[in-house]
């Protein structure tokens, strides 16, 4: 019998002393005990470091890593350098998990060794209350390289709702210096786009266990302007091209759109429409492309796919 996967949890903190203990205590309260809990403080100046040392310095369950401010990407890398589990989960210090979070993820990772990346729904709380989800049911998304490359589609969730095999995390965060500086913040985009383009298999698992705090100083949430959204999209294209070059992927991959769609056992209707549009971009006669597009829609209809409410690139 295969041993259960071991979870390494990396909590990253920068000046969130008001919240970080709640995040850490939530990990320590998990019904499925993590293999590791690594807390990376990214050069906080609000007293967080002293607070962490006082509260967890003598706790053998917590590994504290203190360093100069380098941004989220640098904090991810520092944590990963010490991680030794099979699956890594990242948790922002201002968010928190319900006690059954790792148990729910573990049920999937233990039984589906072919799954590389899992993301969940998110419950907004504090200054805003809502639930954000990719679909109204669990969805095996199969492979997503073609859709991500051609459409810059974002198969993911905010940092605290992401879990992936540790080797995939390391591969996606291996970036050249110039690109690393561009993704100093919002480094979860590297995990999301990188896993898709490099060939990881993805799964959406609604759990109701991730709480995303809206407090007015969220790095991404509080800066959603048209200009910032454009720049994020623009930079994401460059990031995707970097990963694509490393595996020899280019626009010709659209020829494999139908084959990629077939890796999804029960696609949602929105996913079917996405791929129906992709096959129309292929070479060949208009009639043949239309037939293939309709066959995708028909296949999804037969499987009774449902229209999801999707994330819009929370990174």
C-alpha positions, 0 to 999 in steps of 0.5 A: 500500500502506498504511503499517504502524502506528506504535506509541507506547509509554507506560511509567508509573512510580511508585516501581517503581525495582526494576522499571522498567528491565526494563520499558523494556529490554523495549520497547527489545528489541522486534523491531518497533521502536516509533515512540516510547517515552515514560516518565512518572515520576509523582513517585516518591520511591524514587530512580526519577527519578535512576535513569531520568536516569542510565540513559536520559537520553542515549538518543534512543530514550527520552523521559523525562517527570518530574512531580509525583504525580498518579496513573495517569490523570494519567500516561496523559494526560501521555504521550498529550500527547507521543504521535504514533503511530497506536496507543498501548500502555501498560506498567506499570513493574512488568510487561514484554513479550517481544521479539515483543509489538509485532510480534504486535500489528502483524500485526493492526493493519496488516491490520485497519484496522477494529479499534480496541482489542486486548487480550491474554492475561497471564502472571503471574510472580514470586510467582504463576505462571499464565496469564490469558486471555479465550478459548482462541483469537483472537476478533473481538469486534465491537462491545460497547456494548450488552453493556457498558452493560447488564451492565457487562461488561469487555472488556479486560485489565490495562494492560500488555496493552492497545493501542488507536488513539491517537484512542480513547485520547484520547477515553476519557481526556477526563473532567470533573474530578469523574470524573477524581478518582474514576479517579486510579488504575485508569485502564485502566478508562477505556480499556476501558469508554470504547472499548466505550461510544463505539463502538470495535471490539474484538479479543482476541489471545492472544500469550503476550508480556505478563508481569504481575508479582505482587510483593505491592505491586500496586495492584489485585491486592493490594487485592482485597477484597469491599468494594473489588470492590464499590466498583470495580463501583459506580464503573464504573457511573458511568463507563459512564453518563458515556460513555453520556450523551455519545453518547445511549445508555441502556437502550433500547439493548438493542433492538439486542443481536441486531444487535450480536451479529451483528458478532462473526464467531465468538463464543464460547459464553459470549458467545452466552449473554451476548447470549441473555440480553440479547435476553430483556430486550427489549420484545415478546412472551415467545415472540418474545424466546425465539425470538431468544434461541435463534437466537443460541445456535443461531448460535454453536453452528453456528460451534463457539464454545468456552467461554472462561476470562475475565478478571474485570475486572483494572483 
